[in-house]
Amino acid sequence: MITPARASALILPLAALFSGPSPAAEDAALLKDLTSVIMLLGMPCGQVVSAKRQADNDHIASCENGNRYRVFVNAEGRAVAQKQ
Amino acid sequence: MSTIAASAGKARGNIQGIKGMLAVRTIGILILTLAAGCAGVEKAPPAPPSKGQSAAKAAPPSVKAPVKVPEGPVPVAKKLEPPLDVEALKTRLRDTHAIGVFTKLALKNQMDDLLEQFRAHYQSGQKTGVASLRQPYDMLVLKVLSLVQDGDPSLARTISGSREAIWAILADPEKFNSVT
C-alpha cells in the first residue's frame, strides 16, 4: 500500500530531477556562452569568471584577466561586447 | 688343324659382323621412332581445351581482378559523401546545445558579413575569382568547428565534411544567387 508520505518521497526527487537545469548549470552555460562570444568578437578575455545580468540579453562579464565587458544584443540584432 | 682354326676365325668374324648390323639397325629404328614422335608432336592439331585447361585459362582474369580493385573505391567513396543539405545544416546549428544564444548570434552576424562580401564581389562585376574570400571563409569554418566540436561532435563532422561543398556554392555566382 502506498501512503501519501511514500508517494511524496518518490515524486519530489523525480520532480527535482526533471525540472530542468540547476541555476549553477545555467550559470556555467552562460559563462561559457559569454566567453565564446567575447572570443569570437576578438576581445582579450580568457575565461569569463562571473557575470551580472542587467536585462534580457544584456550582461556585464568579468574576465579572468580583469577586463569587464558589457555583452548585449544591439538594435540591429548584433551581438556586441563593449569594454567597460 | 690349320683349316679348322681358319674356319673358326671366319665364323667368329661373321658373328661379330651380324652383331654390328643388329646394333646399327636397332639404333636406326630408335632414331626413326624418335623422329616420328617429334614429327607427330609438331604436326598434331591443337587439342580442344579440356576442363582443366579452361579452368587454368579462366583463372588469370580472376587473379587479375583484385588488381582492378583500387579503381573500384573511387565511385564507392563518391557514394559515401552525403549530399549537402544547407537547410538541415542551418537547423542543426540553430538547435544545437553546444553553443549559447550570444555565440550563435555572433556567428550568424559573421556569416552574414561574409555573405555580404560575396554579394558585393558579384555585384561589382569583377572578373577575378573569389579566392581572396577563401581565407575568411576558412577562418569562419574553423571558428564554428572549434566552438561546436566538444558539445556536438556529430555536427562538427558534418560541417567539416560539407566545407568544400559550401565553398562550391559560394564560389559560383549562379549557385550563390539561387541559395541567398
Interface residues (C-beta under 8 A of the other chain):
Chain A: A29 L30 K32 D33 L34 S36 V37 L40 L41 N57 V71 V73 G77 R78 A79
Chain B: I99 G100 V101 F102 T103 L105 A106 L107 N109 Q110 K143 L147
